Amino acid sequence: MKKYLSAAVLAIAAISCISIKNTIRNIDDKAAMPRLSKEKTFIINEISSDKKYGYNQDYPVNLGFLPIQSAEINIKRYFGALSGPQGEKVSYKKVDTCCPFPSARNEMGAGLLDIYEVSWPGLNEPKRIYINLYEKGAVMAPKGFGIRKIEP
């Protein structure tokens, strides 16, 4: 049901916004999917120095390395690789979908960003992270996060 609702929203967005404009600035079609750890999480080696990365709809975390039908697994792989700044365990939940943009990786010709709230013990207010499951890009931890210590 959820997939049909997303498809309907995407179709309405594509029809109602005759000229959906791509404002995403950090797409890299040549980016390789991060390696997987034994735990099946991404192995992330870098924390972004860009304060917009992940926090701004124009600089989302681009996880479009799989067909959209199976791309949700990359959400688990990504958040499983992150920690709070002192190594705290993170929890996350999807809270919204927004920001239609043109994408050749979807039959409808457009994609949407997912917004996740991420928290960890001691964090006063959850962080909102924008995720793009349609396009590729360098995968890093957003500024203010840490990287979990994971066996490769």
Contacts in CASP RR format, 6 or more apart in sequence:
PFRMAT RR
TARGET T0000
AUTHOR 0000-0000-0000
METHOD contacts of the structure
MODEL  1
MKKYLSAAVLAIAAISCISIKNTIRNIDDKAAMPRLSKEKTFIINEISSD
KKYGYNQDYPVNLGFLPIQSAEINIKRYFGALSGPQGEKVSYKKVDTCCP
FPSARNEMGAGLLDIYEVSWPGLNEPKRIYINLYEKGAVMAPKGFGIRKI
EP
6 97 0 8 1.000
6 112 0 8 1.000
7 108 0 8 1.000
9 97 0 8 1.000
9 112 0 8 1.000
10 100 0 8 1.000
10 106 0 8 1.000
10 108 0 8 1.000
10 110 0 8 1.000
10 111 0 8 1.000
10 112 0 8 1.000
11 108 0 8 1.000
13 20 0 8 1.000
13 100 0 8 1.000
13 110 0 8 1.000
13 112 0 8 1.000
14 20 0 8 1.000
14 100 0 8 1.000
14 108 0 8 1.000
14 109 0 8 1.000
14 110 0 8 1.000
17 100 0 8 1.000
20 100 0 8 1.000
20 101 0 8 1.000
20 102 0 8 1.000
20 110 0 8 1.000
21 101 0 8 1.000
21 102 0 8 1.000
22 101 0 8 1.000
22 102 0 8 1.000
23 57 0 8 1.000
23 58 0 8 1.000
23 101 0 8 1.000
24 57 0 8 1.000
24 58 0 8 1.000
24 59 0 8 1.000
24 60 0 8 1.000
24 62 0 8 1.000
24 101 0 8 1.000
24 132 0 8 1.000
24 135 0 8 1.000
25 58 0 8 1.000
25 59 0 8 1.000
26 53 0 8 1.000
26 59 0 8 1.000
26 60 0 8 1.000
26 62 0 8 1.000
26 137 0 8 1.000
26 138 0 8 1.000
27 62 0 8 1.000
27 132 0 8 1.000
27 135 0 8 1.000
27 136 0 8 1.000
27 137 0 8 1.000
28 62 0 8 1.000
28 136 0 8 1.000
28 137 0 8 1.000
28 138 0 8 1.000
29 135 0 8 1.000
29 136 0 8 1.000
30 136 0 8 1.000
31 62 0 8 1.000
31 136 0 8 1.000
31 137 0 8 1.000
31 138 0 8 1.000
31 139 0 8 1.000
33 65 0 8 1.000
33 66 0 8 1.000
33 136 0 8 1.000
33 139 0 8 1.000
34 42 0 8 1.000
34 43 0 8 1.000
34 44 0 8 1.000
34 77 0 8 1.000
34 81 0 8 1.000
34 139 0 8 1.000
35 42 0 8 1.000
35 43 0 8 1.000
35 152 0 8 1.000
36 42 0 8 1.000
36 43 0 8 1.000
36 77 0 8 1.000
37 43 0 8 1.000
37 81 0 8 1.000
37 150 0 8 1.000
37 151 0 8 1.000
37 152 0 8 1.000
38 150 0 8 1.000
38 151 0 8 1.000
38 152 0 8 1.000
39 80 0 8 1.000
39 150 0 8 1.000
39 151 0 8 1.000
40 76 0 8 1.000
40 77 0 8 1.000
41 76 0 8 1.000
41 77 0 8 1.000
41 78 0 8 1.000
41 80 0 8 1.000
41 81 0 8 1.000
41 148 0 8 1.000
41 150 0 8 1.000
42 74 0 8 1.000
42 77 0 8 1.000
42 78 0 8 1.000
42 80 0 8 1.000
42 81 0 8 1.000
42 139 0 8 1.000
43 81 0 8 1.000
43 150 0 8 1.000
43 152 0 8 1.000
44 78 0 8 1.000
44 81 0 8 1.000
44 82 0 8 1.000
44 139 0 8 1.000
44 140 0 8 1.000
44 141 0 8 1.000
44 147 0 8 1.000
45 147 0 8 1.000
46 138 0 8 1.000
46 140 0 8 1.000
46 141 0 8 1.000
47 140 0 8 1.000
47 141 0 8 1.000
47 142 0 8 1.000
47 143 0 8 1.000
47 144 0 8 1.000
47 145 0 8 1.000
47 146 0 8 1.000
47 147 0 8 1.000
48 54 0 8 1.000
48 140 0 8 1.000
48 141 0 8 1.000
48 142 0 8 1.000
48 143 0 8 1.000
49 143 0 8 1.000
50 59 0 8 1.000
50 143 0 8 1.000
51 143 0 8 1.000
52 58 0 8 1.000
52 59 0 8 1.000
53 59 0 8 1.000
53 61 0 8 1.000
53 140 0 8 1.000
53 142 0 8 1.000
53 143 0 8 1.000
54 60 0 8 1.000
54 61 0 8 1.000
54 129 0 8 1.000
54 130 0 8 1.000
54 131 0 8 1.000
54 142 0 8 1.000
55 127 0 8 1.000
55 128 0 8 1.000
55 129 0 8 1.000
55 130 0 8 1.000
55 142 0 8 1.000
55 143 0 8 1.000
56 130 0 8 1.000
57 98 0 8 1.000
57 99 0 8 1.000
57 113 0 8 1.000
57 130 0 8 1.000
59 130 0 8 1.000
60 113 0 8 1.000
60 130 0 8 1.000
60 131 0 8 1.000
60 132 0 8 1.000
61 78 0 8 1.000
61 129 0 8 1.000
61 130 0 8 1.000
61 131 0 8 1.000
61 132 0 8 1.000
61 139 0 8 1.000
61 140 0 8 1.000
61 142 0 8 1.000
62 132 0 8 1.000
62 135 0 8 1.000
62 136 0 8 1.000
62 137 0 8 1.000
62 138 0 8 1.000
62 139 0 8 1.000
63 71 0 8 1.000
63 74 0 8 1.000
63 75 0 8 1.000
63 78 0 8 1.000
63 131 0 8 1.000
63 132 0 8 1.000
63 133 0 8 1.000
63 139 0 8 1.000
64 71 0 8 1.000
64 74 0 8 1.000
64 105 0 8 1.000
64 132 0 8 1.000
64 133 0 8 1.000
64 134 0 8 1.000
64 135 0 8 1.000
64 136 0 8 1.000
64 137 0 8 1.000
65 71 0 8 1.000
65 74 0 8 1.000
65 136 0 8 1.000
66 73 0 8 1.000
66 74 0 8 1.000
68 105 0 8 1.000
68 106 0 8 1.000
68 133 0 8 1.000
68 134 0 8 1.000
71 133 0 8 1.000
71 134 0 8 1.000
72 133 0 8 1.000
74 133 0 8 1.000
75 92 0 8 1.000
75 114 0 8 1.000
75 116 0 8 1.000
75 131 0 8 1.000
75 133 0 8 1.000
78 131 0 8 1.000
78 139 0 8 1.000
79 90 0 8 1.000
79 92 0 8 1.000
79 116 0 8 1.000
79 118 0 8 1.000
80 90 0 8 1.000
80 148 0 8 1.000
81 141 0 8 1.000
81 147 0 8 1.000
81 148 0 8 1.000
81 150 0 8 1.000
82 90 0 8 1.000
82 118 0 8 1.000
82 141 0 8 1.000
82 145 0 8 1.000
82 146 0 8 1.000
82 147 0 8 1.000
82 148 0 8 1.000
83 89 0 8 1.000
83 90 0 8 1.000
83 120 0 8 1.000
83 145 0 8 1.000
83 146 0 8 1.000
83 147 0 8 1.000
83 148 0 8 1.000
84 90 0 8 1.000
84 120 0 8 1.000
84 123 0 8 1.000
84 144 0 8 1.000
84 145 0 8 1.000
84 146 0 8 1.000
85 144 0 8 1.000
85 145 0 8 1.000
85 146 0 8 1.000
87 146 0 8 1.000
87 148 0 8 1.000
87 149 0 8 1.000
88 120 0 8 1.000
88 121 0 8 1.000
88 122 0 8 1.000
88 123 0 8 1.000
89 120 0 8 1.000
89 121 0 8 1.000
90 118 0 8 1.000
90 119 0 8 1.000
90 120 0 8 1.000
90 145 0 8 1.000
91 118 0 8 1.000
91 119 0 8 1.000
91 120 0 8 1.000
92 116 0 8 1.000
92 117 0 8 1.000
92 118 0 8 1.000
92 119 0 8 1.000
92 129 0 8 1.000
93 116 0 8 1.000
93 117 0 8 1.000
94 114 0 8 1.000
94 115 0 8 1.000
94 116 0 8 1.000
95 115 0 8 1.000
95 116 0 8 1.000
95 117 0 8 1.000
95 128 0 8 1.000
96 114 0 8 1.000
96 115 0 8 1.000
97 112 0 8 1.000
97 113 0 8 1.000
97 114 0 8 1.000
97 115 0 8 1.000
98 112 0 8 1.000
98 113 0 8 1.000
98 115 0 8 1.000
99 112 0 8 1.000
99 113 0 8 1.000
99 130 0 8 1.000
100 110 0 8 1.000
100 111 0 8 1.000
100 112 0 8 1.000
101 110 0 8 1.000
101 111 0 8 1.000
101 112 0 8 1.000
101 113 0 8 1.000
102 109 0 8 1.000
102 110 0 8 1.000
102 111 0 8 1.000
103 109 0 8 1.000
103 110 0 8 1.000
103 111 0 8 1.000
103 134 0 8 1.000
103 135 0 8 1.000
105 111 0 8 1.000
105 134 0 8 1.000
105 135 0 8 1.000
106 134 0 8 1.000
111 134 0 8 1.000
113 130 0 8 1.000
113 131 0 8 1.000
113 132 0 8 1.000
114 130 0 8 1.000
114 131 0 8 1.000
114 132 0 8 1.000
114 133 0 8 1.000
115 128 0 8 1.000
115 129 0 8 1.000
115 130 0 8 1.000
115 131 0 8 1.000
116 128 0 8 1.000
116 129 0 8 1.000
116 131 0 8 1.000
117 126 0 8 1.000
117 127 0 8 1.000
117 128 0 8 1.000
117 129 0 8 1.000
118 126 0 8 1.000
118 127 0 8 1.000
118 128 0 8 1.000
118 129 0 8 1.000
118 145 0 8 1.000
119 126 0 8 1.000
119 127 0 8 1.000
127 142 0 8 1.000
127 145 0 8 1.000
129 142 0 8 1.000
141 147 0 8 1.000
END
